[in-house]
Amino acid sequence: MAHLLLAVLNNHKEAVQFATAAIDESTKDTLQVEPSILADMYVLRMKCYKELGLNEHARQDYQRVLNADPNFIRREMAAK
């Protein structure tokens, strides 16, 4: 839903809300989420924060991306 709000409606504030809810659910102990998927959720929220001018929040999410998936940069480089 967050990706849809961002891509189609360009609604960064609502996308942050949905991304945050998804991240909160995915980081609960009862739910197992692949590190790459969690990293992608943080990336989506990070992009929204940047667009909203919330650079410190964006920086924190970038660190969370690397914590969630230490191979994120290598994976992204390989995809390009």
TASULPE-V806296 format. One record per pair of residues at least 12 apart in sequence whose C-alpha atoms are under 10 Angstrom apart, sorted by sequence separation. I is the first residue (numbers start at 1). GAP is how many residues later the second one is. D is the distance in Angstrom with one decimal. If there is no record, write none. Layout:
i=[I I]
gap=[GAP GAP]
d=[D D]
This chain:
i=[2 3 26 45 46 49 1 2 3 5 45 46 1 2 23 44 46 47 2 3 23 26 43 46 47 2 3 22 23 42 45 46 1 2 44 45 1 2 23 42 43 46 2 22 23 42 43 46 2 22 41 42 1 20 42 43 19 20 23 39 42 43 18 19 39 42 19 20 39 41 42 16 19 20 39 40 16 19 38 39 42 18 19 38 39 16 17 37 39 40 15 16 19 36 38 39 40 15 16 35 36 38 39 16 35 37 38 39 12 13 15 16 35 36 37 39 40 12 15 16 35 36 39 14 15 34 35 36 12 13 34 35 36 12 13 16 35 36 11 12 35 3 6 10 12 13 2 6 12 13 36 12 3 6 10 2 3 6 2 2]
gap=[12 12 12 12 12 12 13 13 13 13 13 13 14 14 14 14 14 14 15 15 15 15 15 15 15 16 16 16 16 16 16 16 17 17 17 17 18 18 18 18 18 18 19 19 19 19 19 19 20 20 20 20 21 21 21 21 22 22 22 22 22 22 23 23 23 23 24 24 24 24 24 25 25 25 25 25 26 26 26 26 26 27 27 27 27 28 28 28 28 28 29 29 29 29 29 29 29 30 30 30 30 30 30 31 31 31 31 31 32 32 32 32 32 32 32 32 32 33 33 33 33 33 33 34 34 34 34 34 35 35 35 35 35 36 36 36 36 36 37 37 37 38 38 38 38 38 39 39 39 39 39 40 41 41 41 42 42 42 43 46]
d=[7.3 6.9 7.3 9.1 4.5 8.9 9.4 4.3 9.6 8.8 7.6 7.5 7.5 7.0 9.9 9.9 8.3 9.3 7.8 8.8 7.0 9.6 8.7 5.6 9.5 5.1 8.2 9.0 9.5 9.0 7.4 6.7 6.6 5.4 9.4 9.5 8.0 9.0 6.7 9.5 7.1 9.7 9.5 7.7 7.5 5.7 7.0 9.1 8.6 9.8 9.5 7.2 9.3 8.4 9.2 9.0 6.4 8.5 9.4 9.1 6.9 6.7 9.9 7.7 8.8 5.8 9.6 10.0 9.9 8.4 9.6 10.0 7.3 7.4 7.4 7.5 9.8 6.0 9.2 4.6 8.8 9.0 9.7 7.6 7.4 8.2 8.8 9.9 8.3 9.4 8.4 5.5 9.5 8.7 10.0 5.6 9.2 7.3 8.6 8.9 9.9 6.5 5.9 9.3 9.7 9.0 7.8 9.2 9.8 9.6 10.0 6.4 9.0 7.4 8.8 9.8 8.9 8.6 7.1 7.4 5.4 5.8 7.3 9.4 9.7 9.0 5.1 9.1 8.6 7.4 8.8 8.7 8.3 5.1 8.4 9.8 9.2 7.0 8.6 7.6 8.9 9.0 8.5 9.3 9.4 9.5 8.8 9.6 7.2 7.7 8.9 7.0 7.2 9.4 10.0 7.9 9.2 7.7 8.4 9.7]
